[in-house]
Amino acid sequence: MSFQKKLEKYAELAVKVGINVQPGQTLVVNASIQVADLVRKIVKKAYEAGAKHVYVEWQDEICTRLKYDGAPDEAFEEFPMWKAAGMEQIAEQGGAYLYIESSDPELLKGVNPERISAAAKAAGSALKKFREYTLSDQISWCILAASAPAWAKKVFPNKGEEEAVEDLWDAIFQATRVDQEDPVATWNEHNANLHEKVAYLNEKRYKKLHYSAPGTELTVELSDTHIWTGGTAVNNQGNCFNPNLPTEEVFTTPLRNRTQGFVRSTMPLSYKGNLIENFVLEFENGRVVNYHAETGQETLDQMIGLDEGAHYLGEIALVPHDSPISNSNLIFFHTLFDENASNHLAIGAGFPSCIEGGTEMSKEELREAEVNDSMTHVDFMIGSASMDIDGETASGEREPIFRKGNWAF
């Protein structure tokens, strides 16, 4: 297939599988000006699927960096409330959101961390209500990626810019199965396979998960009413969508105050335009009580210090080491891909949709159910070919879930 043909199929996949655009629906696309060709194809496919409006929110990395370098400090303590209100209004009306990731993983390297933290807090506060729409799957939303020069050079540092961009596109197409004859049909089959894992885990109803690997000895406790999910989600209109393209994970939300032990990261984490590498978190009664990073300590400080909820887990996710992204032997320096190469955890907000009746609960009820609340949700990778995971039943028996990084059932 030619590149343009693959790009056409990718756009179709985004519209039909990622968002599953419905007739009369509004779609908002967030993307960099560097990937305009893909965006235009998505807009065309969305209207062909019956979209009423497609609004494109363009981003420019150069302008973003110029602001961080040149704006006054108080600029980072504000978020445009008109924008937050508009996002909430579109969500209330059943609109969908598509995010195209292509940013430089080190875009904000060298920027004062306090500015980055202030901007994150301002956005987190202003978008709290909108975030509830996505965390509870009330609306359709999807994150996918597009190749761009700065990111491509980070993944392929020994290649020229043009070749690096082409190679990253190839890696994206392979990871999202766009290189297949019929990507939509292939994704339907892949989602069905993930649903089989989900069904098995939901039937088992494990009380605890025990993680063991070099640098990791962790126990995570689950609610009696927890729900595993993966692959497609279903919005409040009953329409399926894929929140992430690619995805290899099944996941749930742990009890806020019941995680014990320590865990070591196994891949770099790009957070707010800076890299954090080789970090360790220690948990007591669910809370991060100690942490250290070999690289990016200040950024890790800002990430965990964002609010109290950032000290607790909101997600645990299972991903086999023998998976397409892992087998590519690439580090993408973008969580969308790296989290689908590895078992991972997330600090910050939990998913109401991952406990029975959670999407109908009030904030107080969710708090009583120990679903963590935070302005943030950050995935970080902990899996490897050496990781074993046991599930502990209500009666205290332990059963293998993962052995040597892969499914044991």
N, C-alpha and C positions, 0 to 999 in steps of 0.2 A: 504493500500500500504506500502511496505517496504521503508526504507529511500533511498536505492539505486534506487528504481523505481521512487520515487519522484524527486531525483536528476537528473535522466535521463529525466524526463518530463520537469524539470526546464531548463536543457540545450537545449532541443528542443524548448521550449518557447523563450529562448533568441535568438536562431538562426532564427526561423520562424516568430516570432511576433516582438521581440525587434529590431533586425537588418534587418530581412527579406533578408538573404544572397542570392545574385544572382549568377548564373553561371559565372565563370571567375573573380569574385570579390576578392579583397584583404581585409582581416579582421585583425584588430589589437586589441588584447585583453590586457587590463591593469588590473593586479590582484596581490594579495599578494601570497607569496609562501605558506601561510597557507591554501589556498583553491585550491590546485593543482588538487584535485580529480574532482571538478566541472569544472575547466579550461580544463582538458583533455577531458571531455565529450563534452564540447562546441566545442573544436577543431575537434573532431570526427564528430559531427553533422554538423559543417560548411563545412567540406570536402564532406560529404554525400550530402549536398545541392548544391555542385558545386563550392565551393570557390577555387580560384587558389592558394593563399597563406594565411596562418594564422600565424601571428607573435605575440608572447606573450612577453609583457613587464612586467617582474616580479618585484615586490616591496617587501621590507623586512623592517618592522617597526623598528626592532632592529637597523639595519644599518642607517635608517633615523634618529633615536634618537641619535645614536652615532655621526652623523655628526653635528647635532645641538648642542651637548654638547662639541665636540672636535675640529671642524674645525675653521679656523681663520675667522674673521668678513667678510673679503673681499670675501670669498667663497659664501656668501649669496647674493652678489650683481651681481652674474653671473648666466646665464642659458646657457646650452650647445646649441649653435646655430646650430650645426650639427643635433641635435635632432629636433629642431624646423623646420629646412629645410626638414628633412625627413618626418615629419608629414604633412607639406604642400604639399610635392610631392605626398604622398599617397592620400591625399584629392583631389588634382588636377586630379588624375587618377581614381577618383570615388571609392576609398577605404572607408571602414566603420570602426567605432571605438566603441568598447564595453568596458565599465568601470565597474569593479566589486568592490563594496564598502564593506569593512570589517574591516576598521581601528578602532583602539581605539579612542573614542571620546575625550579623554584627553591625547593623545600621547605626546603632546608637553607642558604639564602642567609644569610650572616652568622654561621654556625656556625664555630667554630674548626676549620680544615682538619685539624689534627692529630687531632682526635676522629674525623673522617670517615675519615681514612687508617687509624687504629688499628682502627676497626670493620671496614673493608674487609679489612685483613690478617687479623684474627681470623676473619672469615667465610671468607675465601679458604683459610686453612689448615685449618679444621675441615671444609669442604665439598670438599676436594680429591678424595677418593675418589668422592663423589657426582658431582662435575663430570665425571669420566671416563666415567660412564654416558651423559651427554648429548653430550659432545664426540665420542664414538665411536658415537653413535646406537644404543647397546645397548637403550635404552628409548624409548618414544614420549614426546615432549614438544612443547609448542606455546606460543607467546607471541602473544596478541592484545590488543586495547585496548578500553576503554570510556570514554565521555565523562564528565567530572566537572568541577565548577565552576572550580577554580583552573587546571587545564590548559586548559579551554575559553577562559577569559578571556585566557590567554597567547597563544593562537592567534588569537582575535578580540577584541583589546583595546578596540575602539571600540563593542562591543555590550554590551547588558545581560546579566546572568548567565544568565537563562533562555534568551534567544535564542542566546547563545554556546554553551551546552550543546547546544541543538537543532542548531545548525549544525555543531558538531563531530561529533555523531552522524551527520548526513548525510554528512559527509566520510569518516567511518569506513566507513559502509555502502557508499559508492561505491568506496572503495579496496579493499574486500574483496569487491566484486561482489555484495553482498547485495541491491542494488537491482535485480538481474536476476531474471527469472521463476523460474529454477532455479539458485541459486547453486552447489549441489553439482556439477551437470553443467557449469556454466561453469568451475568450478575444475578439473575433470578435463581440460577442453580447454586451459585455461591451463597446467597442469602439463605437458601433452604438448608445448606450444610451447617451454617452457623446456627440456624434455628434448632437443629438436632442437638447441638451441644447445649443450647439454652434449655431445651426441654429436659435433658438428662439432669442438669444441675438443679433445675427447679423441682424436679421430682425428688432428688436426694435431700434437699433442704438442709444443707450442712450448717452446723452451728458456728463452726470456726474454720478458718483456713490457716495452715501452718506453712510458712515459706522457709526454705533452707537453701543456701548457696554461699559461695565465698563472700564474706563481708555482710551476709544477710541471715538473720534469725528473727523472724517476725511472726506474730500471731495476730490475726484480724478476726474479730467476732462479728457475726451477722445477726440481723433481726430475725425473729421467728416468722415474720411476714415479708422477708426480702424477696425480690424478683430479679432474676438474671435476664438480661436482654442482649441483643446483638444483631447486626445486619440492619434490617429495616426497622423503623419505628412507625407508629401510627399517630396522626394528629387528632385533634378533637373533632374533626369532621369525618374521621374514619378513613382517611387517605394515607397510604404508605409512602415513606420517603427514606432515603439513606442519609443520615446526618454527616457521614464521612465517606469520601471516595479518595483513597482506598480505605477498606476496613477489614481487619482479620480478627477482631476482638469480640469477646463476650464479656459483659461487665455488670456490676451491681454496686450498690451503695452500702458501706459498712456502718455499724453502730459508731456514733461519734466518739464515745469515751472508752472504747474497749480494745484499742490496738496497743500491743506491747512488743518491745524488742527494738531491733535496729535493722536498717536496710541501706545498701550501697547502690548508687546509680551505676548503670552499665553503658550509658551513652551520653554524649553531650546534650545539654538542654539549652535551647535558645529562648531566652525570656526577655521580652521588651527590648530587643535589639542587642542583647549581650549574651555571651555563652557562659554557662556554668558547667564545670566538668569535675568528675570524680568526687561526688559529694556523698556524705553519710548523714542520715537522720536517725535520731533515737527517740522512741516513743515511750511515754508512761501514761497509763490511763487515757490513751487516745491522743494525747498532746505531744507535739514535738518539744522536747526539753533540751536537746543538744543537737547541734548540726555543724558540719564543717565541709568546705569545698577546697580542693587543690587549686582550682582556677575559678574566679568569679565570686569570691566570698561576699563582697559588697552587694552584688546583685542578688545572691541568695539571702542576705540579710533583708533586703528590700522586699523580696518575694514572700518570705515567711512573716515579715513584720507588717505586711499590708494591713491586716486586721486580725482579730483574735481567731476568727474562723480559718485563717490561713495556716494555723498551727495544727489543724486536724485533717484527717482524710475525708474526701467526699466520694471517692471512687476506687474500686479495685477492678482490674481488667486482666483477662487471661488471653494470651497470644502465643501460639506455638513457635518455637525457635525455627522449626522447619516450615517456613512460610515464604511466599514470593519476595517480600521486601527484605527479610533476613537473608535469604539465599542470594540476593543480589550482591551481598558483601559491601554495600554502600552505606555510609553514614550520611543522611540527608540534611542534618542540622535543622530539621523542621519536624516538630512534634507530630504533625499529621501523618508523616511517613514513618518516622523512627518509632512512634508508639505502636505501630502495626508490624514491627519487627521484633517486639519484645513484650513480655509481661510488664505491666506498668501500674502505677498508682497515681492518684491525683490528690493534691492538697486543695482545700477550699470547698466550695459548695457541692452538696450531694444532690442526687436526682430524686425528686418526689415520685417520679414514675417507677422507681426501683423498690418501692414498698407497696403493699396492697392498700389501695385507697388513697395513696399519697397525693395524687393530683387533686383530690377533693378536700385535702386537709388545710386548715389554717396554719399560719406561721407558728402559732403556739403549739398546735397539735404536732407539727413536724418536729419542733424542738423537743417535745416530750417523747417522740418516737426516735430521737437521737439521729435525725438527718441533719448533717452539718450545714450551717449557713455561713456564707462569706461573700465578699465582693469579687472573689477570684475563683478560678478553677484551672489548675495547672497540672498537666500530666507530666510524669517523669518516668524514665525507663529503668527497670530493675532486672529484667529477664536475661538469661544466658543459657548456653547448652549445659550448664552445670546445675540449673535450678530444679529442685524437687518441691512439689506442693502437695500437701495432704489435706483432705477434707475431714473434719471431725463431726460425727453425727451427734444428735441430741443425747444418745446413750453413752457417748464418750469414745466410740470406736473411730479409728483413723483409717481412711481409705485413700489410695493414690489418685490424684487428679493429674499431676504432671510428674514425669520422670525424665531427667536429663533434658529438660527444656521443652518437652513435647507432651501432648495429651497421653494419658495412661489408660484411656478408655475409648 
